[in-house]
Amino acid sequence: MRLVMLVLPLLLTRALLGQTLAINEFLASGASNQPTAVALPAPRSAGLELLGAQPNPFNPATTVRYRLAAPAAPRLRVLCLLGREVAAADLGRQPAGEGSWQWTPAPGLASGSYWLQLEAGGAGDTIKLLYIR
């Protein structure tokens, strides 16, 4: 229990810095014969931002708003919680400023939580969507 109390603040601190934390740094030698690591997501980029989705929760469609700090060719991906891509859109070259994309899930897609990722020029942002059938 004491180890968890010591490790958790360090995990949170490193998470904010966008680093990968090797948990074995904190385990006594021989505590585990398998290396363990936690991959933390990259920090939110100043170059782009997801502004949200309306409505959310949604059915049958939602409109996603985003902001680009500079002209870019953004790509939007919708992922299930297991990380499988269920939808994607290459938006082509977009000017700096705000834009939007409407997503209507494919027929038969299960109700539930999904991740929406915006990527452009090596930067990215992610928000959570809730689809209700």
N, C-alpha and C positions, 0 to 999 in steps of 0.2 A: 504494500500500500504506500509506503514511504517513497519507493522508487517512482511510482506513478505520480505522486505529488511533486517530485523533483523534475520529472521528464515533461509533464504537461505544459508548464510555463515556457520551457525551452522549445517545445513543439510549436506553440503559438507564436513565440517570438520569431522563430525561423520561418514559419508559414508566412508571416507578414513580409519577410524579406524575399520570399519566393525561392528559397533554397531547398535542396533535397537533404533530408535528415537521415543519417544512418543511426538507427536505434541501437545497434551494437556498440556504439560509442559509450552508451550508458549501462550496458549489461556487463556483469562481472565475467571474466574470462571463463569459458567453459559453460556458461549459462545456456548457450544455444550453439549447436553445431551448424546451423543454417543461418547465413547472413540475412538480415531483415532490414528493409529500407522502406521509407514512405516517400513517394513522389508527390510533391506539392505543386499545385498549379502555378503558372507564371502570374506575376502581379498584373493587375489591370493596366492597360497601356493608355498613355495620354493621347495617342494618335487616333483612337477610335473608341466609341462607347455605345453600348446598347442602352436605349432610353426606356425600354419596356415594351410590353405588348398589351394591346387593348382589344377586346376584353381578355382578361386572364383571371380565373378560369374561363374557358371558351368552348363554344360549340355553335355553329359548324366551322368557323374560321376566326383567325386573329390577325391583327395588323401589328407588325413589329416595326418600331421606330429606332433609328440609329443615327449617330453623328460621326462624320469623318473630319479630322483636323486638316487633312490635305487630300488632293485628288488621289483616288486609289481604285482598285478593282476588288471590291469586297466579295467574300463568299460566306453564305449562311448555311449552316448545317444543323439539322434537328437530330438529336440522339436520344435513344431510350436510356434508361438508367443503367443498362448493362454496357453502354458505349456503342451500340450498333446504330449506324446511320439509318434513319427512316425517311429523311427528305433532305434535299440540298438545292441550293440555287447559286449560280455564279451571276452576279449582278452586272458584270461588265464594268467598264471605266465609269466612275461616278465623280462628280465634282465635290469639293470640300463643302461641308454643311450637313444638314439633316436630310435623311431619306427614309423610305419605308418599304416594306415587303409584306404582302399578304400571304399567309399560309392556310391552306385548306387541307387537312389531313386526308390521306388516301382512305377509300372505303375499307372498312374492316380493321382499321387501326384501333388498338385497344385504348380504352380510357386510362388515364394515368398521368404521371409526371414525366416530362421530357426536358432535356437541356437544349437550349438554342445557343449556338456558337457563331460569333461574327469574327472572321479572320481577314486581314488585309495587310500586306507588306510585312509579314512576320509578327504582327501584333494581333491581339485577340481579346475578346470579352465574352462572357457567358451569363445567361439568365435562365431561370427555371420557368417552364410553361406547364399548365395543368389543363389537360383535355378531358372534357366530360361528355360522354355520348348520350 
